[in-house]
Amino acid sequence: MVGATTLNAVIRAARPTFRSKNDKVAFAVHSSITLNGLQLLAVGAAVERLDIPVGAPEVSVDGWNSTPDEMYAFLYSLPRPPPSPQDSSAQEKLRLLVKCIPMDDTLVVSVLRVLASAANLASPDILELSVDKFATDAQDVSAGYQNLDELLKQLQPIVGGSSTASASCASAARKDQGGVGQQGDSPHVRTNTARQEG
C-alpha cells in the first residue's frame, strides 16, 4: 500500500495550485489513484466524451479545478492485466470515472467503473471525506495536508489495488457481455456507501 510520504511527494512534484481545501483533498484523491497505476484520460467536462479512443495517451491534469462550483471529475484507464483470449478486448476498454462533489465540509467521492462505450458495469462506490480532517489552510503544499495515511486507508477499498480492480472489472465486463464473470471478484471493489466517522 502506498504511504503518506510517497503521496505527499507526488503531490509536491505536480506543483498544483489550490483555491481551497476542497481542491487539496480532490487532488490527493487523484494522486492516490495514479499511484495505483491508472492513467489519466480526461478531466472536467471532457470526462463525458464518448470519443476518447482505446489506448489514448495519458493527459496532463491541467484544468482539473477550473470549474467555479468546485466540482471535480477525472477519467482513468485501468492498467491491462496479461491478455487472455476471453477478455483482452474488454480489458482494453475498462475505465474508472471519479467525481468529487463538495457538500458543506465534506467531499463526496464517487467511483464508477465504465466501459469505453459508456456502459456502466456497476453502481458507483461512494466515500465521504471530511475536508478539515485532511487539509489545512497552509499555503505550502506539504503543510496543506494532514492525516494522509488515514486518507489512503479510506480510499484503499475503492481505488486501491489497481491490478485486482482491473481483473474484477474485466470479469464484470464479461458478465455484461454475456460471459461468466461474477460480481465481487475483488475485495477492493465494493458497491456500497462508506460514511466516514469523525
N, C-alpha and C positions, 0 to 999 in steps of 0.2 A: 504494500500500500504506500502511496506517495505521502511524504511527510510535509509538515508545515514549512520547514526551511526550504525545501525544493519548490513548493508552491509560491512562497514569497519571492524566491529568486526569479522564477518565471514571470511573475507579475512585474517585478522591477525591470527586467530585461525588455519587456514590451513598452515601457515608458508611457503608460496610459495617462490621459488627462481626465480627472474626475470632477464632476459637478456636485456630487452628493454622496452620502453614504450608500444610497441605493446603487449608484454607479459602481462603488467599490465592491459590494457583495456580488453584483451581477458579473463583474469582470473576474472575480475569484471563482465563480461557478464555471465560467467559460474556460479559465486557465486550468482548472482541475480536470475538465473534460479533455482538453488537448493533451494533458499529461497522461491520460489513459489511452492515447494512441489514435484518437479521432481527428480527422482533418476538417477544417472549416471550409464550407462551400458557399455560404452566404450569410449576411447579417441584415437586420432591419426588415424592411418591406420586401427585400429580394428573396427572403426565405419562402415566399408564397409562389415563386416562379415554378412552372412545371417544365421548363425547357432547359434546366441545368443538366447537361449530358452526364451519363455514367462515365466515371473516370476523369471528371473535370478536375483541374488543378486546384490546390488549396489557395484561398484568397486571403488578403490582409483583413485585419479587424477594423479597418477604417470605417467610420460611420456607425459603429456599434451603439453609441449613446447619443445619436443626433436627434432623436425624437423629443419633442417638447414635453411629452407626458411621461417621460422616463419609463417607457415600455421597451423591453429588450427582447430580441429574437435572434437565434443562432441556428444554422442548419449544418449538420456534420455528416460526413460519410463514415460508415463503420469500417474498421480495418477488415480486410478479407482473410478468412482462415484459408488453410490449404484447400485448393479446389477439389471438388468431387463431382462425378458425373451427374448426381442428383440435384445439387443445389448451388453450383458455382454461379449460374446465371442470376439466381435470386440474391445471392450474397453481394454481388456487384452493385445491386440496386438499393441495398438497405441504407437507410439514413436515419439520423436522430434529429428531431426538431425540439429545440429547447426554447421556452419562453419564460421570461421573468417579469412578473407584474407586481408593482408596489401597491400595497394596501395598508394604509396607516404606517405603523412601524414594522411591518412585515413585508418580506419579499417572497411572493408565491412563485415557486419554480415548477413548471410543467414540462415533463419529459415524455415525448411521444415517438414511438418507432413507426416509421413510414417506409413505403416503397417509393422509388423514383416516380412511379405513376401517381403518387399522392394517395394511394390506398393505405389507410391506417391498419396496422397489424394488431393493435390492442388499444385499450383505454389508456390515457396518459397517466403516468405516475406523478403524484403531486407532493411537494415538500414545502413547508412554510418555515422560512428562516427569519429569526429576529435580527433586524438590521443592526441595532445597537449592540448586540452581543458580539458581532464580528467586525464592525467598522467603527472608527473613531473620527473625530473632526480634524485630526492632524493632517497637514498638507503633504508631509513626506510620505512617499508611497509605502514604505515599510511600516512606519509608525501609524499609518492609517488603518492597519489591520490588527486584530487580536483574536485569540482563540481559534486559529486556523486549523489546528488538529481536530477540534470539535466540529468545525465546518466540514472538513474532509470525511469525518466519521458519519455525519448525517447524509452527505452526498453519496457515499460509497454504495448503498443498496440500489440506487437508481442510475448512477453513471459510472461506477467503478467496474473494474474487471472487463476491459473492452473486448478481449478475445472471447470471454464467456458470454458476454452480452451479444456479440456478433453471432455466435453459434446458436444462441437461443432465438435471435431474430430470424436467422435462416430457417430454423425449424418452424417458426410461426409462419414464415413466408411459404414454406412447402404446404403447410396446412391450408393457408389461404388459397393456394393454387390446387388444392385437392390432394395434397400429399399426406404424409403420416406424422408430421410434427405435432407435438403436444405442448400445450401451454404450461409454463412453469418449468421448462428445462433448465433454467438458470436461477440460482439463488439470488443473483444480483438484479434480476428484472422482475418487479412485482407491480401489480396493478392495485394500488391502494392509495390512501391518503395518509401521510405521515405528519402528525401535528407535533411541532417542537414544544418541549416543556421548558419553561424558564424563559 
